[in-house]
């Protein structure tokens, strides 16, 4: 039986069933996974919230993370297998994210997107979060729209090309192994083009 419906489709972003199940039922896990999704494989980023949940005592809670001793929290990230390629920096970002959620949204990750009136507002709200630049905010808005059912008016337009149906450009389009491979191939192609342009 599905958990309370805040999402539309089963997640396929992590490497384990437990990690994907956490993404499906815990908005904070999805937000943390998106935050960690840089300079490491997507699957690693979205599996790490489940590992963090285990290490922190069995539940992800923004208030607990926000109030955690910074050095001890960094240790949670550093403990092998490390949760990120840059554990110290990302531990700080995750704590900063949690602190903002507590200050502005009563510790509820889903409150970031609840009640938004437009796609532009959705992207703007996400963009105020620590570690979320414009591109990441658009990708996360596309993920929320395509897989979670958060679809305020104009969400596809606000997400840019990431909101296009069937675009296969980002994690927003990963729904199975085939789409994961297609997204990875597209990213590799873009990197190759950028490298060629820089050398021209």
Buried (B, 14 or more C-beta within 10 A) or exposed (E): EEEEEBBBEBBBBBBEEBBBBBBBBBBBBBBBBBBBBBEBEBBBBBBBBBBBBEBBEEEBBBEBBBEBEEEEBBEBBEEEEBBBBBBBBBBBBBBBBBBBBBEBBEBBBBBBBEEBEBBBBBBBBBBEBBBBEEEBBBBBBBBBBBBBEBBBBBBBEBBBEBBBEEBBBBBBBBBEEEBBEBBBEBEEEEEEEEEEEEEE
